[in-house]
Amino acid sequence: MNLAILLGGILLWFIAGCVASYYARKWVGKGMAEYFIANRRIGGLVSAMTYSATTYSAFMMVGLVGLTYKTGVTSLGFELTYLMATVFLLTLFAPRFWIAGKKYGYITPSELLSDRYENKWVGAIAAILSLVMLIPYASVQLMGMGYLIEALSGGALPFVVGSAIAAVISFIYSWWAGMRSVAWTDTIQAFIMLIASLILLGFVLTVFFPQGFISTVETETPKLLTVTWPFSLFIGLALPWAFFALTNPQVAQRLYIPKDVRSMKHMILGFSIFGFIYTIITTLLGFAAANIIPGLKVADKAMPMLLTKVPDILAIAVLVGILAAAVSTLNSIILTLSSMFARDVIKALKPEIDEDKELLSGKLLIPVITLICFAFAQFKFGLIAILSAMASGGLLMMLPAILGAFFWKRGTAAGAISSMAIGGIVVGAMYILKLKPLGQWPTIWGIILAAVIFIGVSLATTPPKKASEFVEYVNKTVRDLF
Amino acid sequence: MSSKETIWVLFALLVAVLDLAVPYTVLKNVAKFSGPYLYWTALALIVVVFGSVYISRWRSEITLEGGE
């Protein structure tokens, strides 16, 4: 691929994001809520697109295409299971987070837990668990970009340069105007992701399948249309992803940002449509790649190899689409982790600091977390892949505490802390030691353990005074929605 | 939880069962796009459409007592 065209494509996308960030900066007022959740003033379209772009990372166009290339239709089932679960969770929990956020002034999802359980350590533990789990996940985005740019530039841009480009752009988009620049650039990036992948699919289907796509796949690769994953694998992978909308703070924090109920409705609807279309496109590309370039030993190379078969200009548009997917996920994670560390760790442990200092500490954490992710990516550890897979499983350990916060008045801080800490440690250890008792994945055992600990410890301890007021207020206001 | 939410949660549980049970039994070895592929796609589309109908019933204006 021509290096000048490659760099030109990346530069164009970067400039578009910078223009959006520059104008976003003009809207930013003072304070933590302004910087980290845009003062709850984001409209429906931008809320929907930032939610979508944050959720869907480079995994879709690289990982999911590769997974479909290798294992077929079960990959589609896995990804659509995630989508269906998220639609249900958003319809049930988006109004609850939004109402609680507005009523009590929350900025981070873990702050909600600290306040509801009346214990700062609940939020601090949730913030630390998120930090430990999400940094490897964020680093994988940088690693993916490093490898992809290196491959498409024919080695002219080595791994370190590709991952540095993604890290620098993520930093700029998140630091410039906080949530506003992230949300606005995410919106541009969501459209790039969708349009580039759609054009690629159209090109691939018309050029490489003159006999018809459906008949070719059914004749040449019929095995890919059958369900091949063992049931335990499907459950083991689908379960943590099914609750992603609640347990991943970078998406849960977005439930605070819609400016009104109408915007929240548009956010849910927009995400549902985006997710459905994007999933169908990426999995169809996986089936197509299996027929165009069969026999690859490393399935993750299916997309990079497919891009060598299409015109340069289209390949660059898709590359920018994948970069956009990676950066839009990465900058959201960096911003959310910075806000959590400032609010739920620094402010919680040093309550005497004023809001200006709290905001400054949050902003200073943005380059620090970006650098940590970049450094992590440079090691290219095989362990990072394990840690990344562990991320969704580890974050799932927050589920009992989150559900308990909204629905179970008897849920206590001791129950929440012990379930998150013990569940997180046990799942982490099982992943690293590759333990699968009775053939079931660590997340299955972890979530059972976390739920039992949460319920048992809560019943043995005294619930906080705030619990009744919080649960009754939020649920009553949700009933008033109808 | 209101009765509408309870019905919605029961529908979600039904979808969870259908999402797993049908592809892993009767459709498992159907090597056609009209097999598991169409089934999962149709099920997801139904959830998206029903979800949009569900949220369309929310009032656009609500009063938050004592909010910011």
Contacts between the chains, C-beta under 8 A, distances in Angstrom:
chain1	res1	chain2	res2	distance
A	73	B	35	7.6
A	73	B	36	4.9
A	73	B	37	5.0
A	73	B	40	7.4
A	74	B	23	8.0
A	74	B	36	7.6
A	76	B	36	8.0
A	76	B	37	6.4
A	76	B	40	5.7
A	76	B	41	7.4
A	77	B	19	7.5
A	77	B	23	5.9
A	77	B	36	6.4
A	77	B	40	4.6
A	80	B	40	5.0
A	80	B	41	7.1
A	80	B	43	7.3
A	80	B	44	4.2
A	81	B	19	5.6
A	81	B	40	8.0
A	83	B	44	5.7
A	83	B	47	7.8
A	83	B	48	7.8
A	84	B	15	6.1
A	84	B	19	6.7
A	84	B	43	7.0
A	84	B	44	5.5
A	84	B	47	4.5
A	85	B	16	8.0
A	87	B	47	5.3
A	87	B	48	6.2
A	87	B	51	4.4
A	88	B	8	7.6
A	88	B	9	8.0
A	88	B	12	4.3
A	88	B	15	7.6
A	88	B	47	7.3
A	88	B	51	7.3
A	90	B	51	7.8
A	91	B	8	6.8
A	91	B	51	5.6
A	91	B	54	5.5
A	91	B	55	5.8
A	92	B	5	6.8
A	92	B	8	7.3
A	92	B	9	7.3
A	95	B	58	7.4
A	99	B	64	6.6
A	102	B	64	5.5
A	102	B	67	4.8
A	102	B	68	6.2
A	103	B	64	5.6
A	103	B	65	7.6
A	103	B	66	6.7
A	103	B	67	4.7
A	103	B	68	7.6
A	105	B	68	5.1
A	214	B	33	5.3
A	217	B	33	7.2
A	218	B	31	6.8
A	218	B	32	5.8
A	218	B	33	6.6
A	222	B	31	3.7
A	222	B	32	8.0
A	223	B	31	6.8
A	225	B	30	7.3
A	225	B	31	4.7
A	225	B	32	6.1
A	225	B	33	6.5
A	225	B	35	6.0
A	225	B	36	7.1
A	225	B	37	6.1
A	226	B	28	6.5
A	226	B	29	5.1
A	226	B	30	6.9
A	226	B	31	5.2
A	226	B	35	7.3
A	226	B	36	7.2
A	227	B	23	5.2
A	227	B	24	6.2
A	227	B	27	7.0
A	227	B	28	4.7
A	227	B	29	7.7
A	227	B	36	5.4
A	231	B	20	7.7
A	231	B	24	5.8
A	234	B	20	7.4
A	234	B	24	7.8
A	235	B	20	7.8
A	260	B	60	7.0
A	260	B	61	7.8
A	261	B	58	6.0
A	261	B	59	6.9
A	261	B	60	5.1
A	261	B	61	6.9
A	261	B	62	6.1
A	262	B	60	4.6
A	265	B	55	4.8
A	265	B	56	7.3
A	265	B	58	6.2
A	265	B	60	7.6
A	268	B	51	7.0
A	268	B	52	8.0
A	268	B	55	5.6
A	269	B	51	7.8
A	269	B	52	5.2
A	269	B	55	6.8
A	272	B	48	4.5
A	272	B	51	5.8
A	272	B	52	6.8
A	273	B	48	6.8
A	276	B	44	6.0
A	276	B	45	6.8
A	276	B	48	5.5
A	279	B	44	7.8
A	280	B	41	6.8
A	407	B	1	7.7
A	473	B	65	7.5
A	475	B	1	6.7
A	477	B	62	6.6
A	477	B	64	6.6
A	477	B	65	7.9
A	478	B	2	7.4
A	478	B	5	7.5
A	479	B	2	4.6
A	480	B	59	7.6
A	480	B	62	5.6
A	480	B	63	7.7
A	481	B	58	4.5
A	481	B	59	5.9
A	481	B	62	6.0
A	482	B	2	6.2
A	482	B	4	5.7
A	482	B	57	6.1
A	482	B	58	6.8
A	482	B	59	7.3
